[in-house]
Amino acid sequence: MAQLIIPTPLRKYTANNATFTTDSITIEQAIEELTNEYPEVKPHLLDASGRIRSFIKVFVGEDDIRSLNGEQTELKDSDVVSIVPAIAGGAL
């Protein structure tokens, strides 16, 4: 099973779970399974058309899915998928 790492800011929408395991074949299917299990996380990950929001980066291992096959990137059982939201803030 592939493992999705849930970033700390989104864990409040996943019952404080840090990981999510899936048998999904693609990133798209894995994100769909995650959002079906935890519907409150959906608006934080997906836009109105159901695509991963532009400010969310998703990595399979160390590779950004945008440099692979995007949401159609295939997953293997041993893959670790990291979801990385953009962080804004701070002071000059």
C-alpha positions in Angstrom: 0.0 0.0 0.0 1.2 3.5 -0.8 1.3 5.9 2.1 0.2 9.5 2.0 1.8 11.9 4.5 -0.7 14.4 5.7 0.9 17.8 6.5 0.4 19.2 10.0 -2.0 22.1 9.0 -4.4 19.6 7.3 -4.4 17.0 10.1 -7.3 18.7 11.8 -9.4 17.6 8.8 -8.2 14.0 9.0 -9.0 13.2 12.6 -5.4 14.2 13.5 -4.0 11.3 11.3 -0.5 11.9 10.0 -0.7 9.2 7.4 -3.2 7.6 5.1 -2.6 4.3 3.3 -4.2 3.4 0.0 -4.3 0.7 -2.7 -5.0 3.3 -5.3 -3.1 3.1 -8.6 -2.7 6.8 -9.3 -2.3 10.0 -7.4 -5.7 11.2 -8.5 -7.3 8.0 -7.1 -5.4 8.3 -3.9 -6.5 11.9 -3.3 -10.1 10.9 -4.2 -9.9 8.1 -1.7 -8.5 10.4 1.0 -11.2 13.1 0.4 -13.9 10.5 0.5 -12.6 9.2 3.8 -12.1 12.8 5.2 -14.5 15.1 3.3 -13.5 18.2 5.3 -10.0 18.1 3.8 -11.3 18.2 0.2 -11.7 22.0 -0.2 -8.1 22.4 1.1 -6.7 20.1 -1.5 -8.9 20.4 -4.5 -10.3 23.3 -6.5 -13.9 23.6 -7.8 -13.1 21.4 -10.8 -11.7 18.6 -8.6 -8.0 19.2 -9.5 -5.2 19.5 -7.0 -5.0 23.2 -6.0 -2.1 25.1 -7.7 -0.5 25.9 -4.3 -0.4 22.3 -3.2 2.7 20.3 -4.2 2.6 16.6 -4.2 5.7 14.4 -4.2 6.1 10.7 -4.8 9.3 10.1 -3.0 11.4 13.1 -3.9 9.8 13.7 -7.3 7.2 16.4 -7.8 4.3 14.9 -9.6 4.3 17.9 -12.0 7.6 16.6 -13.3 6.2 13.1 -13.7 2.7 12.3 -15.0 0.8 14.8 -12.8 -2.3 13.4 -11.1 -2.0 10.4 -13.4 1.3 9.4 -11.8 1.2 5.8 -11.0 1.8 4.5 -7.4 3.6 1.4 -6.2 3.0 -0.3 -2.9 6.2 1.1 -1.4 5.7 4.7 -2.5 5.5 7.5 0.1 3.5 10.5 -1.1 4.0 13.9 0.5 1.4 16.6 0.3 3.0 20.0 0.8 0.8 23.1 1.1 2.3 26.5 0.5 3.0 28.4 3.7 2.6 32.1 3.7 3.3 34.7 6.3 6.2 36.2 8.2 7.5 39.7 8.5 10.1 41.7 6.6 
